[in-house]
Amino acid sequence: MYNYKAPLKDMNFLLNSMSDSDDSHDAALVLDQAALFVEKELAPINRTCDEQGCTFIDGKVSLPKEMSEAFLHYAGAGWMGMSMPETWGGQGLSSQMAACAGEMITSAHHAFSMIPALNMSAIRVLLKFGSDELKSRYLPNMISGKWLGCMSLTEAHSGSDLGLIRTSATPDGDAYSINGNKIFISAGAHDACENVIHLVLARVKGAPEGIKGLSLFLVPSILADNAFNNVHCIGIEEKMGIHSNPTCAINYENAKGFLVGDLNKGIKAMFIMMNEMRMGAASQGVGLSEVCYQHSYHYASERRQGRSLKGIVEPNHEADTLLVHADIRRMLLTQKAFAEGGRALNQYCSQLLDHVEGAGNPIADLNVDESNQLLNFLTPIAKAFCTETGLESSSLAIQVLGGHGYIRESGVEQLYRDGRIATLYEGTTGIQALDLLGRKVLGSQGKSLLLFTKKLHKLCQLEKGNTKHKAMINQLAAYTKEWPKLTQTIGMKAMRDHEEVGAAAYDYLMYCGYVALAYFWLDMSIKASALLADAQHDEAFLKAKINTAVFYFSRLLPRAESHKSALLTGTETLKL
């Protein structure tokens, strides 16, 4: 079975050529170490952990032994605090670097990646909304990995509709007594740390109905005096994938909770964690496309079946490799285009996050408020599009391997099973689509969209004399004009019937995803072409980048047209 290799060349290309990062040398050293860790410690245990799964005995959850050991090494090396403030024990590195490391981890071991991702998201909530006392008590141990955070939202009757939450919070001295049941709580209980810290959405008696009455509470499994806090895991789910990450049912029985942020403002605080996890899910989608491409390419370069249609390529062998077949190359290039294009999109989102948080260099033509608005616009696109295309890449991996892809031995069927969850959690693709079109685009009167199309227009204008990329520039320029007009058309229809937003949302998001990646692919191809003149750069890597851009514009970007046609049909075509 193929062992994953971190795509360091592409990551360094993005950091050096596609961003204003001033720490590219340090980044290369850090990413080298991250690659060493994931290749030596995580990737080799992924299948074993999947086969062993988690155990639930007498209310106690245990991770596979190899996974617990790997986590101790991960935390001990300081990876948890990579982009966290030095004040609380972190390293203060950029979100761009953390995103690269996070992608490597999810490619190597999806189930493992969820534990630090949840914890780091919980940390960001406390940094922004936690009291000084909560920060002092919890942040150092969470950043060190001694304690780990999780997100506790879902209830049996309340999935995406958080306004239906019934878990209650009753004032009790300087804290609250939390009572209720939650389900689908990833890493809600396990033995990889001393204390699992739950961020719980609950309702105080007398609070307004719906999401406006929800508050956020920090509920530790173990209290400061080492007393058990009546946070009970009452079972773990049997799942399609991510077997070594426990999905828990949790009962809170008069558990002590501490208010995070303001009363009845829990959704505002929780969305910090949810948006962080949405970008984490986007990285999972990119990581899935990458590892599937690597598995597929490795297999196709060794497996010999048939002969090339243009004649025998390797006469000394009884058959040519799968790479001679055009349809195999189509599937491989699709995976590669989604992996590298999605990585560029995610890296740009990380740049925006660094700018918003004051941790990175200014971004040309954007103030902090505009960077924040653009990040909010791109987040649902990145989350939904990258996870959908990641899933397509995993399906293509099975297809490339044929029957061997369908059996456990190859490892790619696990990639599909593990990756399937990413389009579901942190808001399904349909929910991301509604958020994008309803809130982020129409809700801002198109301002967030125009911030992005302005970037597309600027690139096309700057490169209008670039003859090598003329066809791609013309294609993107056309979409730059069409995108706002298409949005306006949906907006006009929605004024007559709000259902038109829901009818158009999915196809609108996918349209946005294909056009957004076209921008990044054009930009990467232009920069790769410029670097080709420098003999110090990897010629094969740069030529492959340019070839993949051509493939994307020729074979994948046209999919945007079918999504445009579908979204314009409206509600009339959605009758059961």
C-alpha positions as CSV (number, residue, x, y, z in Angstrom):
1,M,0.0,0.0,0.0
2,Y,1.3,3.5,-0.9
3,N,2.6,5.7,1.9
4,Y,1.7,9.4,1.7
5,K,4.3,12.1,1.0
6,A,3.7,15.7,2.0
7,P,3.4,18.0,-1.1
8,L,6.2,20.3,0.2
9,K,7.1,21.6,-3.3
10,D,3.6,22.9,-3.9
11,M,3.2,24.3,-0.4
12,N,6.5,26.2,-0.7
13,F,5.5,27.5,-4.1
14,L,2.4,29.0,-2.6
15,L,4.2,30.5,0.4
16,N,7.0,31.9,-1.8
17,S,5.2,32.9,-5.0
18,M,1.5,33.3,-4.2
19,S,1.6,35.3,-0.9
20,D,3.3,38.2,0.8
21,S,4.6,35.9,3.5
22,D,8.0,37.1,5.0
23,D,8.7,33.9,6.8
24,S,9.1,31.5,3.9
25,H,12.5,30.3,5.0
26,D,11.3,29.5,8.5
27,A,8.1,28.0,7.0
28,A,10.2,25.6,4.9
29,L,12.0,24.4,8.0
30,V,8.9,24.0,10.0
31,L,7.0,22.2,7.2
32,D,9.9,19.8,6.7
33,Q,9.5,18.7,10.3
34,A,5.8,18.5,10.0
35,A,6.2,16.3,6.9
36,L,8.6,14.1,8.8
37,F,6.1,13.6,11.6
38,V,3.1,12.8,9.5
39,E,5.0,10.5,7.1
40,K,6.7,8.5,9.8
41,E,4.2,8.5,12.6
42,L,0.7,9.1,11.3
43,A,0.4,7.7,7.8
44,P,1.7,4.3,8.7
45,I,-0.9,3.8,11.5
46,N,-3.9,5.1,9.6
47,R,-5.1,1.7,8.5
48,T,-4.4,-0.1,11.8
49,C,-6.3,2.6,13.7
50,D,-9.2,2.2,11.3
51,E,-9.3,-1.5,11.8
52,Q,-9.1,-1.4,15.6
53,G,-11.5,1.6,16.1
54,C,-12.4,2.9,19.5
55,T,-13.7,0.9,22.4
56,F,-16.5,1.8,24.9
57,I,-16.4,-0.2,28.1
58,D,-18.2,0.8,31.3
59,G,-18.6,4.4,30.2
60,K,-14.9,4.8,29.3
61,V,-13.7,5.5,25.7
62,S,-10.3,4.3,24.5
63,L,-8.5,5.2,21.3
64,P,-6.4,2.7,19.5
65,K,-3.0,2.5,21.3
66,E,-1.0,3.6,18.3
67,M,-3.2,6.8,18.0
68,S,-2.8,7.7,21.6
69,E,0.9,7.3,21.4
70,A,1.1,9.4,18.2
71,F,-0.9,12.1,19.9
72,L,1.5,12.3,22.8
73,H,4.3,12.7,20.4
74,Y,2.4,15.4,18.5
75,A,1.6,17.4,21.6
76,G,5.0,16.9,23.1
77,A,6.6,18.4,20.0
78,G,4.5,21.5,20.3
79,W,2.4,21.2,17.1
80,M,-0.8,22.0,19.0
81,G,0.4,25.5,19.7
82,M,1.8,26.2,16.2
83,S,-0.4,29.3,15.4
84,M,-1.4,30.0,19.0
85,P,-0.3,33.2,20.9
86,E,3.1,32.9,22.7
87,T,1.5,34.5,25.7
88,W,-0.3,31.2,26.4
89,G,2.4,28.8,25.4
90,G,2.0,28.8,21.6
91,Q,4.5,29.5,18.9
92,G,2.8,32.5,17.3
93,L,3.4,31.2,13.7
94,S,1.1,32.2,10.8
95,S,-2.2,30.6,9.9
96,Q,-0.8,29.9,6.5
97,M,1.9,27.6,8.0
98,A,-0.7,26.0,10.3
99,A,-3.0,25.3,7.4
100,C,-0.2,23.5,5.5
101,A,0.6,21.4,8.6
102,G,-3.1,20.7,9.1
103,E,-3.6,19.5,5.6
104,M,-0.6,17.1,5.9
105,I,-2.2,15.7,9.0
106,T,-5.6,15.1,7.5
107,S,-4.1,13.5,4.4
108,A,-2.1,11.1,6.6
109,H,-4.8,10.3,9.2
110,H,-8.2,12.0,8.9
111,A,-9.5,10.6,12.2
112,F,-6.4,11.9,14.1
113,S,-6.7,15.3,12.5
114,M,-10.1,16.0,14.0
115,I,-8.7,16.0,17.6
116,P,-6.3,18.9,17.3
117,A,-8.6,20.7,14.9
118,L,-11.4,20.7,17.5
119,N,-9.1,21.7,20.3
120,M,-7.6,24.6,18.4
121,S,-11.0,25.9,17.4
122,A,-12.1,25.8,21.1
123,I,-9.0,27.7,22.0
124,R,-9.8,30.5,19.5
125,V,-13.3,30.8,21.1
126,L,-11.7,31.2,24.6
127,L,-9.1,33.7,23.2
128,K,-11.9,35.9,21.9
129,F,-14.7,35.4,24.4
130,G,-13.3,33.8,27.5
131,S,-12.9,35.7,30.8
132,D,-9.3,36.3,32.0
133,E,-10.0,33.6,34.7
134,L,-11.0,31.0,32.1
135,K,-8.1,31.9,29.8
136,S,-5.6,31.5,32.7
137,R,-7.1,28.2,33.9
138,Y,-7.6,26.5,30.6
139,L,-5.6,27.9,27.7
140,P,-2.1,26.8,28.8
141,N,-3.2,23.1,29.3
142,M,-5.2,23.1,26.0
143,I,-2.4,24.6,24.0
144,S,0.0,22.1,25.4
145,G,-2.4,19.2,24.6
146,K,-2.7,18.1,28.2
147,W,-6.4,19.0,28.0
148,L,-8.4,18.9,24.8
149,G,-11.5,20.8,23.7
150,C,-14.6,19.6,21.8
151,M,-17.8,21.2,20.4
152,S,-21.1,20.1,21.9
153,L,-24.1,21.3,19.8
154,T,-26.2,18.6,18.3
155,E,-29.2,17.0,20.0
156,A,-31.3,14.1,18.8
157,H,-34.1,16.4,17.7
158,S,-31.9,19.3,16.9
159,G,-29.3,18.9,14.1
160,S,-28.6,21.9,12.0
161,D,-31.6,23.7,13.6
162,L,-29.8,24.8,16.7
163,G,-32.8,26.9,17.8
164,L,-34.5,23.7,19.0
165,I,-31.8,22.9,21.6
166,R,-33.2,21.8,25.0
167,T,-30.1,21.4,27.1
168,S,-30.6,23.7,30.1
169,A,-28.3,25.9,32.2
170,T,-29.3,27.0,35.7
171,P,-27.4,29.6,37.7
172,D,-25.4,28.0,40.5
173,G,-23.2,30.4,42.4
174,D,-20.4,31.6,40.1
175,A,-21.2,28.9,37.6
176,Y,-24.2,27.1,36.0
177,S,-25.7,23.7,36.3
178,I,-25.8,22.0,32.9
179,N,-28.4,19.3,32.1
180,G,-29.2,17.6,28.9
181,N,-28.1,15.1,26.2
182,K,-26.0,15.7,23.1
183,I,-25.2,13.4,20.2
184,F,-22.6,13.3,17.4
185,I,-19.9,14.8,19.7
186,S,-16.6,14.1,18.0
187,A,-13.8,13.3,20.5
188,G,-16.2,14.0,23.3
189,A,-14.6,11.4,25.5
190,H,-11.3,9.5,25.2
191,D,-8.1,8.6,26.9
192,A,-5.6,10.7,24.9
193,C,-5.7,13.5,27.4
194,E,-6.3,14.2,31.1
195,N,-9.4,16.3,30.7
196,V,-11.9,16.9,27.8
197,I,-13.2,20.4,27.7
198,H,-16.7,20.7,26.3
199,L,-18.0,23.9,24.8
200,V,-21.8,23.4,25.2
201,L,-24.7,25.4,23.8
202,A,-27.5,25.5,26.3
203,R,-30.5,27.6,27.3
204,V,-31.0,29.5,30.6
205,K,-34.6,29.5,31.9
206,G,-36.5,32.6,30.6
207,A,-34.2,33.1,27.7
208,P,-35.7,34.0,24.3
209,E,-36.8,31.2,22.0
210,G,-34.7,30.0,19.2
211,I,-31.0,30.7,18.7
212,K,-31.3,34.2,20.3
213,G,-31.7,32.5,23.6
214,L,-28.7,30.2,23.5
215,S,-25.6,30.7,25.7
216,L,-22.2,29.0,25.5
217,F,-20.7,27.3,28.4
218,L,-17.3,25.7,29.1
219,V,-18.0,22.3,30.8
220,P,-14.8,20.4,31.8
221,S,-15.0,16.6,32.3
222,I,-12.8,17.1,35.4
223,L,-13.0,20.1,37.7
224,A,-10.1,22.1,39.2
225,D,-10.2,20.0,42.4
226,N,-9.9,16.8,40.2
227,A,-13.6,15.9,41.0
228,F,-15.6,14.3,38.2
229,N,-18.0,16.8,36.7
230,N,-20.9,14.5,35.8
231,V,-20.1,14.6,32.1
232,H,-21.1,11.0,31.0
233,C,-20.3,9.4,27.7
234,I,-23.3,7.0,27.3
235,G,-22.2,5.5,24.0
236,I,-20.2,5.9,20.8
237,E,-21.6,5.5,17.3
238,E,-20.8,2.8,14.8
239,K,-19.9,4.7,11.7
240,M,-19.1,4.4,8.0
241,G,-15.6,5.9,8.5
242,I,-13.3,7.8,10.9
243,H,-13.4,4.7,13.1
244,S,-10.6,5.8,15.4
245,N,-12.2,9.1,16.3
246,P,-15.0,8.5,18.8
247,T,-18.4,10.1,18.0
248,C,-20.0,10.3,21.4
249,A,-23.4,10.6,23.0
250,I,-23.0,12.8,26.1
251,N,-25.2,13.2,29.1
252,Y,-24.7,16.3,31.3
253,E,-26.2,15.6,34.7
254,N,-25.9,18.8,36.9
255,A,-22.5,19.3,35.4
256,K,-20.8,22.6,36.3
257,G,-20.4,25.0,33.4
258,F,-18.8,28.4,33.1
259,L,-20.3,31.1,30.8
260,V,-18.2,32.0,27.8
261,G,-19.0,35.4,26.5
262,D,-22.4,37.1,27.2
263,L,-25.6,35.5,28.2
264,N,-27.9,34.6,25.2
265,K,-25.0,35.4,22.8
266,G,-23.7,31.8,22.5
267,I,-24.2,31.6,18.8
268,K,-21.9,34.5,18.2
269,A,-19.2,32.8,20.2
270,M,-19.8,29.4,18.8
271,F,-19.5,30.6,15.2
272,I,-15.9,31.4,15.9
273,M,-15.4,27.7,16.5
274,M,-17.6,26.7,13.6
275,N,-15.9,28.9,11.1
276,E,-12.6,27.6,12.2
277,M,-13.8,24.1,11.8
278,R,-15.3,24.9,8.4
279,M,-11.9,26.0,7.2
280,G,-10.5,22.8,8.8
281,A,-13.0,20.8,6.8
282,A,-11.9,22.6,3.7
283,S,-8.3,21.5,4.4
284,Q,-9.6,17.9,4.9
285,G,-11.2,18.1,1.4
286,V,-7.9,19.4,-0.1
287,G,-5.9,16.8,1.8
288,L,-8.3,14.1,0.6
289,S,-7.8,15.1,-3.0
290,E,-4.0,15.1,-2.5
291,V,-3.7,11.7,-0.9
292,C,-6.1,10.2,-3.5
293,Y,-4.0,11.7,-6.3
294,Q,-0.9,10.2,-4.8
295,H,-2.4,6.7,-4.4
296,S,-3.8,6.8,-7.9
297,Y,-0.7,8.1,-9.6
298,H,1.5,5.5,-7.8
299,Y,-0.8,2.7,-8.8
300,A,-1.3,3.9,-12.4
301,S,2.5,4.3,-12.9
302,E,3.1,0.6,-11.9
303,R,0.0,-1.3,-13.0
304,R,0.3,-2.6,-16.6
305,Q,-2.8,-3.2,-18.6
306,G,-3.3,-3.0,-22.4
307,R,-1.4,-0.9,-24.9
308,S,-1.6,2.8,-25.8
309,L,-4.0,3.6,-28.7
310,K,-1.1,5.2,-30.5
311,G,1.0,2.1,-30.4
312,I,3.2,0.1,-28.1
313,V,5.0,2.5,-25.7
314,E,7.1,0.0,-23.8
315,P,7.9,-3.0,-26.0
316,N,10.1,-4.7,-23.4
317,H,7.0,-5.2,-21.2
318,E,4.0,-7.3,-21.9
319,A,1.7,-4.3,-21.4
320,D,2.0,-0.5,-20.9
321,T,1.3,1.2,-17.7
322,L,-2.1,2.7,-17.0
323,L,-0.6,6.2,-17.6
324,V,-0.8,5.7,-21.4
325,H,-4.6,5.7,-21.3
326,A,-6.2,9.1,-21.7
327,D,-9.1,8.4,-19.4
328,I,-6.7,7.5,-16.6
329,R,-4.8,10.8,-17.1
330,R,-8.2,12.6,-17.1
331,M,-8.9,11.2,-13.6
332,L,-5.5,11.9,-12.3
333,L,-5.5,15.5,-13.5
334,T,-8.9,16.0,-12.0
335,Q,-7.6,15.0,-8.6
336,K,-4.4,17.1,-9.0
337,A,-6.4,20.1,-10.2
338,F,-8.7,19.9,-7.2
339,A,-5.9,19.4,-4.7
340,E,-3.6,22.2,-5.9
341,G,-6.4,24.6,-6.7
342,G,-8.1,24.0,-3.4
343,R,-4.8,24.4,-1.6
344,A,-4.3,27.8,-3.2
345,L,-7.8,28.9,-2.2
346,N,-7.2,27.7,1.4
347,Q,-3.9,29.4,1.6
348,Y,-5.5,32.7,0.5
349,C,-8.1,32.3,3.2
350,S,-5.3,31.8,5.7
351,Q,-3.7,35.0,4.5
352,L,-7.0,36.8,5.0
353,L,-7.3,35.3,8.5
354,D,-3.7,36.5,9.4
355,H,-4.5,40.0,8.1
356,V,-7.8,40.1,10.1
357,E,-6.1,38.9,13.3
358,G,-3.1,41.2,12.8
359,A,-0.7,38.3,12.5
360,G,0.4,38.7,8.9
361,N,1.4,41.3,6.3
362,P,-1.2,43.7,4.8
363,I,-3.0,42.4,1.7
364,A,-2.8,44.7,-1.3
365,D,-6.0,46.8,-1.9
366,L,-7.8,45.4,1.2
367,N,-8.3,46.9,4.6
368,V,-8.9,44.7,7.6
369,D,-12.7,45.0,7.3
370,E,-12.6,44.1,3.7
371,S,-10.3,41.1,4.4
372,N,-12.8,39.9,7.0
373,Q,-15.7,40.3,4.6
374,L,-13.9,38.5,1.9
375,L,-12.9,35.7,4.3
376,N,-16.6,35.3,5.3
377,F,-17.5,35.1,1.6
378,L,-14.9,32.5,0.8
379,T,-15.3,30.3,3.8
380,P,-18.6,28.5,2.8
381,I,-17.1,28.1,-0.8
382,A,-13.9,26.6,0.5
383,K,-15.7,24.3,3.0
384,A,-18.3,23.0,0.6
385,F,-16.5,23.0,-2.7
386,C,-13.2,21.5,-1.4
387,T,-15.0,18.7,0.5
388,E,-17.3,17.9,-2.5
389,T,-14.3,17.8,-4.9
390,G,-12.3,15.8,-2.3
391,L,-15.1,13.2,-2.3
392,E,-15.0,13.1,-6.1
393,S,-11.3,12.6,-5.9
394,S,-11.7,9.7,-3.6
395,S,-14.3,8.1,-5.9
396,L,-11.9,8.6,-8.8
397,A,-9.1,6.9,-6.8
398,I,-11.3,3.8,-6.5
399,Q,-12.0,4.0,-10.2
400,V,-8.4,4.3,-11.2
401,L,-7.5,1.2,-9.1
402,G,-10.6,-0.6,-10.5
403,G,-11.4,-3.8,-8.5
404,H,-8.3,-3.3,-6.4
405,G,-9.7,0.1,-5.3
406,Y,-12.9,-1.6,-4.0
407,I,-11.1,-3.9,-1.5
408,R,-9.5,-3.0,1.8
409,E,-5.9,-4.0,0.8
410,S,-5.3,-0.9,-1.4
411,G,-6.4,1.6,1.3
412,V,-8.4,3.9,-1.0
413,E,-11.8,2.6,0.1
414,Q,-10.9,3.9,3.6
415,L,-10.1,7.3,2.1
416,Y,-13.6,7.4,0.7
417,R,-15.2,6.2,3.9
418,D,-13.3,8.7,6.0
419,G,-13.7,11.6,3.6
420,R,-17.5,11.2,3.3
421,I,-18.1,13.0,6.6
422,A,-16.5,16.2,5.6
423,T,-19.4,17.3,3.3
424,L,-21.7,16.7,6.3
425,Y,-20.3,18.1,9.6
426,E,-19.9,21.8,10.3
427,G,-22.9,22.3,8.1
428,T,-23.8,20.3,5.0
429,T,-23.1,21.4,1.5
430,G,-26.7,22.6,1.2
431,I,-26.4,24.7,4.4
432,Q,-23.1,26.2,3.2
433,A,-24.8,27.1,0.0
434,L,-27.7,28.8,1.7
435,D,-25.2,30.7,3.9
436,L,-23.2,31.8,0.9
437,L,-26.1,33.0,-1.3
438,G,-28.5,34.1,1.3
439,R,-26.3,35.7,4.0
440,K,-22.9,36.4,2.5
441,V,-23.9,37.6,-1.0
442,L,-27.5,38.8,-1.1
443,G,-27.3,39.8,2.6
444,S,-24.5,42.1,1.8
445,Q,-26.1,43.4,-1.4
446,G,-23.3,41.7,-3.3
447,K,-20.5,43.7,-1.7
448,S,-18.6,40.6,-0.6
449,L,-18.8,39.1,-4.1
450,L,-17.7,42.3,-5.8
451,L,-14.6,42.4,-3.5
452,F,-13.6,39.0,-5.0
453,T,-14.6,39.7,-8.7
454,K,-12.5,42.9,-8.4
455,K,-9.5,40.7,-7.8
456,L,-10.3,38.6,-10.9
457,H,-10.8,41.7,-13.0
458,K,-7.5,43.2,-11.8
459,L,-5.6,40.1,-12.7
460,C,-7.2,39.9,-16.2
461,Q,-6.4,43.6,-16.8
462,L,-2.8,43.3,-15.6
463,E,-2.2,40.3,-17.9
464,K,-4.2,41.4,-20.9
465,G,-1.0,41.5,-22.9
466,N,0.1,38.0,-21.9
467,T,-0.2,36.0,-25.1
468,K,0.7,32.7,-23.6
469,H,-2.4,32.8,-21.3
470,K,-4.7,34.8,-23.6
471,A,-7.3,32.1,-23.8
472,M,-7.5,31.5,-20.1
473,I,-7.5,35.2,-19.4
474,N,-10.4,35.8,-21.8
475,Q,-12.4,32.9,-20.1
476,L,-11.9,34.3,-16.7
477,A,-12.7,37.8,-17.8
478,A,-16.0,36.6,-19.1
479,Y,-16.9,35.0,-15.8
480,T,-15.9,38.2,-14.0
481,K,-18.7,40.0,-15.8
482,E,-21.2,37.1,-15.7
483,W,-20.9,36.3,-12.0
484,P,-22.4,39.6,-10.6
485,K,-25.1,39.6,-13.3
486,L,-26.1,36.0,-12.5
487,T,-26.3,36.9,-8.8
488,Q,-28.5,39.9,-9.6
489,T,-30.8,37.7,-11.6
490,I,-31.2,35.3,-8.6
491,G,-31.7,38.3,-6.3
492,M,-34.6,39.6,-8.5
493,K,-36.3,36.3,-8.6
494,A,-35.9,35.9,-4.8
495,M,-37.7,39.2,-4.3
496,R,-40.8,37.6,-5.8
497,D,-40.3,34.2,-4.2
498,H,-37.8,33.5,-1.3
499,E,-37.8,29.9,-2.3
500,E,-35.7,30.8,-5.3
501,V,-32.7,31.2,-3.0
502,G,-33.0,27.7,-1.8
503,A,-33.6,26.4,-5.3
504,A,-30.5,28.1,-6.7
505,A,-28.1,27.8,-3.7
506,Y,-26.3,24.5,-4.3
507,D,-25.6,25.2,-8.0
508,Y,-24.6,28.8,-7.2
509,L,-22.1,27.6,-4.7
510,M,-20.6,25.1,-7.1
511,Y,-20.5,27.7,-9.8
512,C,-18.6,30.0,-7.4
513,G,-16.2,27.2,-6.6
514,Y,-15.3,26.5,-10.2
515,V,-14.8,30.2,-11.0
516,A,-12.8,30.9,-7.8
517,L,-10.4,28.0,-8.5
518,A,-10.0,29.3,-12.1
519,Y,-8.7,32.6,-10.7
520,F,-6.1,30.7,-8.6
521,W,-5.1,28.4,-11.4
522,L,-4.6,31.3,-13.8
523,D,-2.5,33.2,-11.2
524,M,-0.4,30.1,-10.5
525,S,0.1,29.4,-14.2
526,I,1.3,32.9,-14.8
527,K,3.7,32.8,-11.9
528,A,5.0,29.4,-12.9
529,S,5.6,30.6,-16.4
530,A,7.6,33.5,-15.1
531,L,9.7,31.2,-12.9
532,L,10.6,28.9,-15.8
533,A,13.1,31.5,-17.0
534,D,15.1,30.9,-13.8
535,A,17.2,27.8,-13.9
536,Q,17.2,27.6,-10.1
537,H,13.6,26.4,-10.1
538,D,12.2,22.9,-10.7
539,E,11.3,22.9,-14.4
540,A,9.2,19.7,-14.3
541,F,7.2,21.0,-11.3
542,L,6.5,24.3,-13.0
543,K,5.6,22.8,-16.4
544,A,3.2,20.4,-14.6
545,K,1.6,23.4,-12.9
546,I,1.0,25.1,-16.3
547,N,-0.3,21.9,-17.9
548,T,-2.7,21.3,-15.0
549,A,-4.0,24.9,-15.4
550,V,-4.7,24.2,-19.1
551,F,-6.5,21.1,-18.1
552,Y,-8.6,22.9,-15.5
553,F,-9.7,25.6,-17.8
554,S,-10.5,23.1,-20.6
555,R,-12.0,20.2,-18.7
556,L,-13.3,21.4,-15.3
557,L,-14.2,25.1,-15.5
558,P,-16.9,24.3,-18.2
559,R,-18.8,22.5,-15.4
560,A,-19.7,26.0,-14.2
561,E,-21.9,26.4,-17.2
562,S,-24.1,23.4,-16.3
563,H,-24.5,24.7,-12.8
564,K,-25.5,28.1,-14.2
565,S,-28.1,26.5,-16.4
566,A,-29.4,24.4,-13.5
567,L,-29.7,27.3,-11.0
568,L,-31.6,29.4,-13.4
569,T,-34.4,26.9,-13.8
570,G,-35.7,27.9,-10.3
571,T,-38.3,26.3,-8.1
572,E,-40.5,25.1,-11.0
573,T,-38.2,22.1,-11.6
574,L,-38.2,21.0,-7.9
575,K,-41.6,19.5,-7.6
576,L,-41.9,16.0,-6.1
